[in-house]
Amino acid sequence: MNSDDGLADSVGSALLTALSTLPPAERLAFVLHVLLGLPYREIAPLLNRSPAATRRLVTRARHHMTDAKARGGPTAGFL
């Protein structure tokens, strides 16, 4: 394993740790929008929410992830 593989593993682990702290709806909205690039209007029906409510979920998820980084949690170096 080269150093890039180790870094990728560390980043992946940190991301999974951070995602595991999110409530399920926030986690799903965050992954689908931020990581996979789906628009809110396509995610909303999956969550039984409006596109605006879905956008708020993603915003909350980003705040939770940023807060974890600011607290120096396990993801602090990666998010």
C-alpha positions as CSV (number, residue, x, y, z in Angstrom):
1,M,0.0,0.0,0.0
2,N,1.5,3.4,-1.0
3,S,1.0,6.6,1.0
4,D,-1.9,7.7,-1.3
5,D,-3.8,4.5,-0.5
6,G,-3.3,5.1,3.2
7,L,-4.6,8.7,2.9
8,A,-7.6,7.5,0.9
9,D,-8.4,4.9,3.6
10,S,-8.0,7.6,6.3
11,V,-10.2,10.0,4.5
12,G,-12.8,7.3,3.8
13,S,-12.8,6.3,7.4
14,A,-13.2,9.9,8.6
15,L,-16.0,10.5,6.2
16,L,-17.9,7.4,7.4
17,T,-17.4,8.4,11.0
18,A,-18.7,11.9,10.3
19,L,-21.7,10.5,8.3
20,S,-22.6,8.1,11.1
21,T,-23.2,11.0,13.4
22,L,-25.9,12.5,11.1
23,P,-29.6,11.6,11.5
24,P,-30.7,9.2,8.7
25,A,-32.6,11.8,6.5
26,E,-29.7,14.3,6.7
27,R,-27.2,11.5,5.9
28,L,-29.2,10.4,2.8
29,A,-29.8,13.9,1.6
30,F,-26.1,14.8,2.1
31,V,-24.8,11.8,0.3
32,L,-27.1,12.0,-2.6
33,H,-26.7,15.8,-3.1
34,V,-23.1,16.5,-2.1
35,L,-21.4,13.3,-2.9
36,L,-23.4,12.1,-5.9
37,G,-24.6,15.4,-7.2
38,L,-28.3,14.7,-7.4
39,P,-30.6,17.8,-7.4
40,Y,-32.9,18.5,-4.5
41,R,-36.0,17.9,-6.7
42,E,-34.9,14.3,-7.3
43,I,-34.0,13.6,-3.7
44,A,-37.2,15.1,-2.2
45,P,-39.6,12.4,-3.2
46,L,-37.3,9.7,-1.7
47,L,-37.6,11.5,1.7
48,N,-41.3,12.5,1.3
49,R,-40.2,16.2,1.6
50,S,-40.3,19.2,-0.6
51,P,-37.1,20.3,-2.5
52,A,-36.8,23.2,-0.1
53,A,-37.0,20.9,3.0
54,T,-34.4,18.7,1.4
55,R,-32.1,21.6,0.9
56,R,-32.5,22.5,4.6
57,L,-31.5,18.9,5.5
58,V,-28.4,19.2,3.4
59,T,-27.6,22.5,5.0
60,R,-28.1,21.1,8.5
61,A,-25.9,18.1,7.6
62,R,-23.1,20.5,6.4
63,H,-23.4,22.4,9.7
64,H,-23.1,19.2,11.7
65,M,-20.1,18.1,9.7
66,T,-18.5,21.6,10.1
67,D,-19.2,21.6,13.8
68,A,-17.5,18.2,14.2
69,K,-14.5,19.5,12.4
70,A,-14.4,22.6,14.6
71,R,-14.6,20.5,17.8
72,G,-11.5,18.6,16.6
73,G,-13.3,15.3,16.4
74,P,-12.0,12.3,14.5
75,T,-12.8,13.9,11.2
76,A,-11.1,17.3,12.0
77,G,-8.3,16.8,9.6
78,F,-10.3,15.6,6.7
79,L,-13.5,17.7,6.4
